[in-house]
Amino acid sequence: MIVPLADTTIYEMEIRGEFPRRYYLTPRCVVWDLGEVETWLRQRRKDSEAGRIRKAPSPDVRLRKTRPMKKR
């Protein structure tokens, strides 16, 4: 709930070492250390403000096959 990313995205980032590692409370319950996640969020904010995080390109609206109709 703190990090609005999909579970698979977080998992892939963990594998690449880009997100804090999870640990198991029980065989079916995984958690992350809150302090590690908050530190990660602060660092991501700094990296974003410094322009070190790539942004996704905006979609090219000229490639749309249909356009919304204007209300009359």
Phi and psi restraints in degrees (range 20) as a CNS / XPLOR table:
assign (resid 1 and name C) (resid 2 and name N)
       (resid 2 and name CA) (resid 2 and name C) 1.0 -77.8 20.0 2
assign (resid 2 and name N) (resid 2 and name CA)
       (resid 2 and name C) (resid 3 and name N) 1.0 -37.9 20.0 2
assign (resid 2 and name C) (resid 3 and name N)
       (resid 3 and name CA) (resid 3 and name C) 1.0 -109.9 20.0 2
assign (resid 3 and name N) (resid 3 and name CA)
       (resid 3 and name C) (resid 4 and name N) 1.0 111.6 20.0 2
assign (resid 3 and name C) (resid 4 and name N)
       (resid 4 and name CA) (resid 4 and name C) 1.0 -81.6 20.0 2
assign (resid 4 and name N) (resid 4 and name CA)
       (resid 4 and name C) (resid 5 and name N) 1.0 57.6 20.0 2
assign (resid 4 and name C) (resid 5 and name N)
       (resid 5 and name CA) (resid 5 and name C) 1.0 -117.7 20.0 2
assign (resid 5 and name N) (resid 5 and name CA)
       (resid 5 and name C) (resid 6 and name N) 1.0 154.9 20.0 2
assign (resid 5 and name C) (resid 6 and name N)
       (resid 6 and name CA) (resid 6 and name C) 1.0 -66.9 20.0 2
assign (resid 6 and name N) (resid 6 and name CA)
       (resid 6 and name C) (resid 7 and name N) 1.0 152.3 20.0 2
assign (resid 6 and name C) (resid 7 and name N)
       (resid 7 and name CA) (resid 7 and name C) 1.0 -55.3 20.0 2
assign (resid 7 and name N) (resid 7 and name CA)
       (resid 7 and name C) (resid 8 and name N) 1.0 -42.5 20.0 2
assign (resid 7 and name C) (resid 8 and name N)
       (resid 8 and name CA) (resid 8 and name C) 1.0 -66.6 20.0 2
assign (resid 8 and name N) (resid 8 and name CA)
       (resid 8 and name C) (resid 9 and name N) 1.0 -35.7 20.0 2
assign (resid 8 and name C) (resid 9 and name N)
       (resid 9 and name CA) (resid 9 and name C) 1.0 -64.6 20.0 2
assign (resid 9 and name N) (resid 9 and name CA)
       (resid 9 and name C) (resid 10 and name N) 1.0 -45.1 20.0 2
assign (resid 9 and name C) (resid 10 and name N)
       (resid 10 and name CA) (resid 10 and name C) 1.0 -62.2 20.0 2
assign (resid 10 and name N) (resid 10 and name CA)
       (resid 10 and name C) (resid 11 and name N) 1.0 -43.8 20.0 2
assign (resid 10 and name C) (resid 11 and name N)
       (resid 11 and name CA) (resid 11 and name C) 1.0 -60.0 20.0 2
assign (resid 11 and name N) (resid 11 and name CA)
       (resid 11 and name C) (resid 12 and name N) 1.0 -47.2 20.0 2
assign (resid 11 and name C) (resid 12 and name N)
       (resid 12 and name CA) (resid 12 and name C) 1.0 -63.7 20.0 2
assign (resid 12 and name N) (resid 12 and name CA)
       (resid 12 and name C) (resid 13 and name N) 1.0 -38.0 20.0 2
assign (resid 12 and name C) (resid 13 and name N)
       (resid 13 and name CA) (resid 13 and name C) 1.0 -66.9 20.0 2
assign (resid 13 and name N) (resid 13 and name CA)
       (resid 13 and name C) (resid 14 and name N) 1.0 -36.6 20.0 2
assign (resid 13 and name C) (resid 14 and name N)
       (resid 14 and name CA) (resid 14 and name C) 1.0 -62.1 20.0 2
assign (resid 14 and name N) (resid 14 and name CA)
       (resid 14 and name C) (resid 15 and name N) 1.0 -44.7 20.0 2
assign (resid 14 and name C) (resid 15 and name N)
       (resid 15 and name CA) (resid 15 and name C) 1.0 -60.5 20.0 2
assign (resid 15 and name N) (resid 15 and name CA)
       (resid 15 and name C) (resid 16 and name N) 1.0 -39.9 20.0 2
assign (resid 15 and name C) (resid 16 and name N)
       (resid 16 and name CA) (resid 16 and name C) 1.0 -79.9 20.0 2
assign (resid 16 and name N) (resid 16 and name CA)
       (resid 16 and name C) (resid 17 and name N) 1.0 -4.7 20.0 2
assign (resid 16 and name C) (resid 17 and name N)
       (resid 17 and name CA) (resid 17 and name C) 1.0 79.6 20.0 2
assign (resid 17 and name N) (resid 17 and name CA)
       (resid 17 and name C) (resid 18 and name N) 1.0 21.4 20.0 2
assign (resid 17 and name C) (resid 18 and name N)
       (resid 18 and name CA) (resid 18 and name C) 1.0 -100.7 20.0 2
assign (resid 18 and name N) (resid 18 and name CA)
       (resid 18 and name C) (resid 19 and name N) 1.0 1.3 20.0 2
assign (resid 18 and name C) (resid 19 and name N)
       (resid 19 and name CA) (resid 19 and name C) 1.0 -145.5 20.0 2
assign (resid 19 and name N) (resid 19 and name CA)
       (resid 19 and name C) (resid 20 and name N) 1.0 146.8 20.0 2
assign (resid 19 and name C) (resid 20 and name N)
       (resid 20 and name CA) (resid 20 and name C) 1.0 -55.2 20.0 2
assign (resid 20 and name N) (resid 20 and name CA)
       (resid 20 and name C) (resid 21 and name N) 1.0 145.2 20.0 2
assign (resid 20 and name C) (resid 21 and name N)
       (resid 21 and name CA) (resid 21 and name C) 1.0 -74.4 20.0 2
assign (resid 21 and name N) (resid 21 and name CA)
       (resid 21 and name C) (resid 22 and name N) 1.0 143.9 20.0 2
assign (resid 21 and name C) (resid 22 and name N)
       (resid 22 and name CA) (resid 22 and name C) 1.0 -83.1 20.0 2
assign (resid 22 and name N) (resid 22 and name CA)
       (resid 22 and name C) (resid 23 and name N) 1.0 161.6 20.0 2
assign (resid 22 and name C) (resid 23 and name N)
       (resid 23 and name CA) (resid 23 and name C) 1.0 -140.4 20.0 2
assign (resid 23 and name N) (resid 23 and name CA)
       (resid 23 and name C) (resid 24 and name N) 1.0 159.8 20.0 2
assign (resid 23 and name C) (resid 24 and name N)
       (resid 24 and name CA) (resid 24 and name C) 1.0 -95.3 20.0 2
assign (resid 24 and name N) (resid 24 and name CA)
       (resid 24 and name C) (resid 25 and name N) 1.0 127.9 20.0 2
assign (resid 24 and name C) (resid 25 and name N)
       (resid 25 and name CA) (resid 25 and name C) 1.0 -83.5 20.0 2
assign (resid 25 and name N) (resid 25 and name CA)
       (resid 25 and name C) (resid 26 and name N) 1.0 -42.0 20.0 2
assign (resid 25 and name C) (resid 26 and name N)
       (resid 26 and name CA) (resid 26 and name C) 1.0 -137.4 20.0 2
assign (resid 26 and name N) (resid 26 and name CA)
       (resid 26 and name C) (resid 27 and name N) 1.0 174.3 20.0 2
assign (resid 26 and name C) (resid 27 and name N)
       (resid 27 and name CA) (resid 27 and name C) 1.0 -58.0 20.0 2
assign (resid 27 and name N) (resid 27 and name CA)
       (resid 27 and name C) (resid 28 and name N) 1.0 -22.7 20.0 2
assign (resid 27 and name C) (resid 28 and name N)
       (resid 28 and name CA) (resid 28 and name C) 1.0 -115.8 20.0 2
assign (resid 28 and name N) (resid 28 and name CA)
       (resid 28 and name C) (resid 29 and name N) 1.0 3.0 20.0 2
assign (resid 28 and name C) (resid 29 and name N)
       (resid 29 and name CA) (resid 29 and name C) 1.0 -124.0 20.0 2
assign (resid 29 and name N) (resid 29 and name CA)
       (resid 29 and name C) (resid 30 and name N) 1.0 115.0 20.0 2
assign (resid 29 and name C) (resid 30 and name N)
       (resid 30 and name CA) (resid 30 and name C) 1.0 -107.7 20.0 2
assign (resid 30 and name N) (resid 30 and name CA)
       (resid 30 and name C) (resid 31 and name N) 1.0 148.8 20.0 2
assign (resid 30 and name C) (resid 31 and name N)
       (resid 31 and name CA) (resid 31 and name C) 1.0 -142.0 20.0 2
assign (resid 31 and name N) (resid 31 and name CA)
       (resid 31 and name C) (resid 32 and name N) 1.0 166.4 20.0 2
assign (resid 31 and name C) (resid 32 and name N)
       (resid 32 and name CA) (resid 32 and name C) 1.0 -122.4 20.0 2
assign (resid 32 and name N) (resid 32 and name CA)
       (resid 32 and name C) (resid 33 and name N) 1.0 152.4 20.0 2
assign (resid 32 and name C) (resid 33 and name N)
       (resid 33 and name CA) (resid 33 and name C) 1.0 -72.0 20.0 2
assign (resid 33 and name N) (resid 33 and name CA)
       (resid 33 and name C) (resid 34 and name N) 1.0 122.0 20.0 2
assign (resid 33 and name C) (resid 34 and name N)
       (resid 34 and name CA) (resid 34 and name C) 1.0 -58.5 20.0 2
assign (resid 34 and name N) (resid 34 and name CA)
       (resid 34 and name C) (resid 35 and name N) 1.0 -42.0 20.0 2
assign (resid 34 and name C) (resid 35 and name N)
       (resid 35 and name CA) (resid 35 and name C) 1.0 -61.5 20.0 2
assign (resid 35 and name N) (resid 35 and name CA)
       (resid 35 and name C) (resid 36 and name N) 1.0 -40.6 20.0 2
assign (resid 35 and name C) (resid 36 and name N)
       (resid 36 and name CA) (resid 36 and name C) 1.0 -65.7 20.0 2
assign (resid 36 and name N) (resid 36 and name CA)
       (resid 36 and name C) (resid 37 and name N) 1.0 -41.1 20.0 2
assign (resid 36 and name C) (resid 37 and name N)
       (resid 37 and name CA) (resid 37 and name C) 1.0 -67.4 20.0 2
assign (resid 37 and name N) (resid 37 and name CA)
       (resid 37 and name C) (resid 38 and name N) 1.0 -41.8 20.0 2
assign (resid 37 and name C) (resid 38 and name N)
       (resid 38 and name CA) (resid 38 and name C) 1.0 -64.6 20.0 2
assign (resid 38 and name N) (resid 38 and name CA)
       (resid 38 and name C) (resid 39 and name N) 1.0 -39.1 20.0 2
assign (resid 38 and name C) (resid 39 and name N)
       (resid 39 and name CA) (resid 39 and name C) 1.0 -63.2 20.0 2
assign (resid 39 and name N) (resid 39 and name CA)
       (resid 39 and name C) (resid 40 and name N) 1.0 -42.8 20.0 2
assign (resid 39 and name C) (resid 40 and name N)
       (resid 40 and name CA) (resid 40 and name C) 1.0 -60.1 20.0 2
assign (resid 40 and name N) (resid 40 and name CA)
       (resid 40 and name C) (resid 41 and name N) 1.0 -43.9 20.0 2
assign (resid 40 and name C) (resid 41 and name N)
       (resid 41 and name CA) (resid 41 and name C) 1.0 -63.5 20.0 2
assign (resid 41 and name N) (resid 41 and name CA)
       (resid 41 and name C) (resid 42 and name N) 1.0 -42.8 20.0 2
assign (resid 41 and name C) (resid 42 and name N)
       (resid 42 and name CA) (resid 42 and name C) 1.0 -61.3 20.0 2
assign (resid 42 and name N) (resid 42 and name CA)
       (resid 42 and name C) (resid 43 and name N) 1.0 -41.6 20.0 2
assign (resid 42 and name C) (resid 43 and name N)
       (resid 43 and name CA) (resid 43 and name C) 1.0 -67.1 20.0 2
assign (resid 43 and name N) (resid 43 and name CA)
       (resid 43 and name C) (resid 44 and name N) 1.0 -39.7 20.0 2
assign (resid 43 and name C) (resid 44 and name N)
       (resid 44 and name CA) (resid 44 and name C) 1.0 -63.4 20.0 2
assign (resid 44 and name N) (resid 44 and name CA)
       (resid 44 and name C) (resid 45 and name N) 1.0 -37.3 20.0 2
assign (resid 44 and name C) (resid 45 and name N)
       (resid 45 and name CA) (resid 45 and name C) 1.0 -63.7 20.0 2
assign (resid 45 and name N) (resid 45 and name CA)
       (resid 45 and name C) (resid 46 and name N) 1.0 -46.1 20.0 2
assign (resid 45 and name C) (resid 46 and name N)
       (resid 46 and name CA) (resid 46 and name C) 1.0 -60.7 20.0 2
assign (resid 46 and name N) (resid 46 and name CA)
       (resid 46 and name C) (resid 47 and name N) 1.0 -44.9 20.0 2
assign (resid 46 and name C) (resid 47 and name N)
       (resid 47 and name CA) (resid 47 and name C) 1.0 -63.4 20.0 2
assign (resid 47 and name N) (resid 47 and name CA)
       (resid 47 and name C) (resid 48 and name N) 1.0 -38.4 20.0 2
assign (resid 47 and name C) (resid 48 and name N)
       (resid 48 and name CA) (resid 48 and name C) 1.0 -65.6 20.0 2
assign (resid 48 and name N) (resid 48 and name CA)
       (resid 48 and name C) (resid 49 and name N) 1.0 -45.6 20.0 2
assign (resid 48 and name C) (resid 49 and name N)
       (resid 49 and name CA) (resid 49 and name C) 1.0 -65.9 20.0 2
assign (resid 49 and name N) (resid 49 and name CA)
       (resid 49 and name C) (resid 50 and name N) 1.0 -28.6 20.0 2
assign (resid 49 and name C) (resid 50 and name N)
       (resid 50 and name CA) (resid 50 and name C) 1.0 -86.7 20.0 2
assign (resid 50 and name N) (resid 50 and name CA)
       (resid 50 and name C) (resid 51 and name N) 1.0 -2.1 20.0 2
assign (resid 50 and name C) (resid 51 and name N)
       (resid 51 and name CA) (resid 51 and name C) 1.0 78.1 20.0 2
assign (resid 51 and name N) (resid 51 and name CA)
       (resid 51 and name C) (resid 52 and name N) 1.0 19.3 20.0 2
assign (resid 51 and name C) (resid 52 and name N)
       (resid 52 and name CA) (resid 52 and name C) 1.0 -88.8 20.0 2
assign (resid 52 and name N) (resid 52 and name CA)
       (resid 52 and name C) (resid 53 and name N) 1.0 -3.5 20.0 2
assign (resid 52 and name C) (resid 53 and name N)
       (resid 53 and name CA) (resid 53 and name C) 1.0 -109.9 20.0 2
assign (resid 53 and name N) (resid 53 and name CA)
       (resid 53 and name C) (resid 54 and name N) 1.0 124.2 20.0 2
assign (resid 53 and name C) (resid 54 and name N)
       (resid 54 and name CA) (resid 54 and name C) 1.0 -68.6 20.0 2
assign (resid 54 and name N) (resid 54 and name CA)
       (resid 54 and name C) (resid 55 and name N) 1.0 140.9 20.0 2
assign (resid 54 and name C) (resid 55 and name N)
       (resid 55 and name CA) (resid 55 and name C) 1.0 -98.5 20.0 2
assign (resid 55 and name N) (resid 55 and name CA)
       (resid 55 and name C) (resid 56 and name N) 1.0 148.0 20.0 2
assign (resid 55 and name C) (resid 56 and name N)
       (resid 56 and name CA) (resid 56 and name C) 1.0 -68.0 20.0 2
assign (resid 56 and name N) (resid 56 and name CA)
       (resid 56 and name C) (resid 57 and name N) 1.0 142.1 20.0 2
assign (resid 56 and name C) (resid 57 and name N)
       (resid 57 and name CA) (resid 57 and name C) 1.0 -68.4 20.0 2
assign (resid 57 and name N) (resid 57 and name CA)
       (resid 57 and name C) (resid 58 and name N) 1.0 150.5 20.0 2
assign (resid 57 and name C) (resid 58 and name N)
       (resid 58 and name CA) (resid 58 and name C) 1.0 -72.6 20.0 2
assign (resid 58 and name N) (resid 58 and name CA)
       (resid 58 and name C) (resid 59 and name N) 1.0 146.2 20.0 2
assign (resid 58 and name C) (resid 59 and name N)
       (resid 59 and name CA) (resid 59 and name C) 1.0 -68.1 20.0 2
assign (resid 59 and name N) (resid 59 and name CA)
       (resid 59 and name C) (resid 60 and name N) 1.0 146.2 20.0 2
assign (resid 59 and name C) (resid 60 and name N)
       (resid 60 and name CA) (resid 60 and name C) 1.0 -84.8 20.0 2
assign (resid 60 and name N) (resid 60 and name CA)
       (resid 60 and name C) (resid 61 and name N) 1.0 104.5 20.0 2
assign (resid 60 and name C) (resid 61 and name N)
       (resid 61 and name CA) (resid 61 and name C) 1.0 -67.1 20.0 2
assign (resid 61 and name N) (resid 61 and name CA)
       (resid 61 and name C) (resid 62 and name N) 1.0 -17.8 20.0 2
assign (resid 61 and name C) (resid 62 and name N)
       (resid 62 and name CA) (resid 62 and name C) 1.0 -70.4 20.0 2
assign (resid 62 and name N) (resid 62 and name CA)
       (resid 62 and name C) (resid 63 and name N) 1.0 -15.8 20.0 2
assign (resid 62 and name C) (resid 63 and name N)
       (resid 63 and name CA) (resid 63 and name C) 1.0 -90.0 20.0 2
assign (resid 63 and name N) (resid 63 and name CA)
       (resid 63 and name C) (resid 64 and name N) 1.0 -1.4 20.0 2
assign (resid 63 and name C) (resid 64 and name N)
       (resid 64 and name CA) (resid 64 and name C) 1.0 -63.9 20.0 2
assign (resid 64 and name N) (resid 64 and name CA)
       (resid 64 and name C) (resid 65 and name N) 1.0 143.8 20.0 2
assign (resid 64 and name C) (resid 65 and name N)
       (resid 65 and name CA) (resid 65 and name C) 1.0 -85.8 20.0 2
assign (resid 65 and name N) (resid 65 and name CA)
       (resid 65 and name C) (resid 66 and name N) 1.0 -28.2 20.0 2
assign (resid 65 and name C) (resid 66 and name N)
       (resid 66 and name CA) (resid 66 and name C) 1.0 -132.9 20.0 2
assign (resid 66 and name N) (resid 66 and name CA)
       (resid 66 and name C) (resid 67 and name N) 1.0 156.8 20.0 2
assign (resid 66 and name C) (resid 67 and name N)
       (resid 67 and name CA) (resid 67 and name C) 1.0 -121.5 20.0 2
assign (resid 67 and name N) (resid 67 and name CA)
       (resid 67 and name C) (resid 68 and name N) 1.0 146.4 20.0 2
assign (resid 67 and name C) (resid 68 and name N)
       (resid 68 and name CA) (resid 68 and name C) 1.0 -62.4 20.0 2
assign (resid 68 and name N) (resid 68 and name CA)
       (resid 68 and name C) (resid 69 and name N) 1.0 144.2 20.0 2
assign (resid 68 and name C) (resid 69 and name N)
       (resid 69 and name CA) (resid 69 and name C) 1.0 -81.2 20.0 2
assign (resid 69 and name N) (resid 69 and name CA)
       (resid 69 and name C) (resid 70 and name N) 1.0 140.0 20.0 2
assign (resid 69 and name C) (resid 70 and name N)
       (resid 70 and name CA) (resid 70 and name C) 1.0 -80.3 20.0 2
assign (resid 70 and name N) (resid 70 and name CA)
       (resid 70 and name C) (resid 71 and name N) 1.0 142.1 20.0 2
assign (resid 70 and name C) (resid 71 and name N)
       (resid 71 and name CA) (resid 71 and name C) 1.0 -76.2 20.0 2
assign (resid 71 and name N) (resid 71 and name CA)
       (resid 71 and name C) (resid 72 and name N) 1.0 141.6 20.0 2
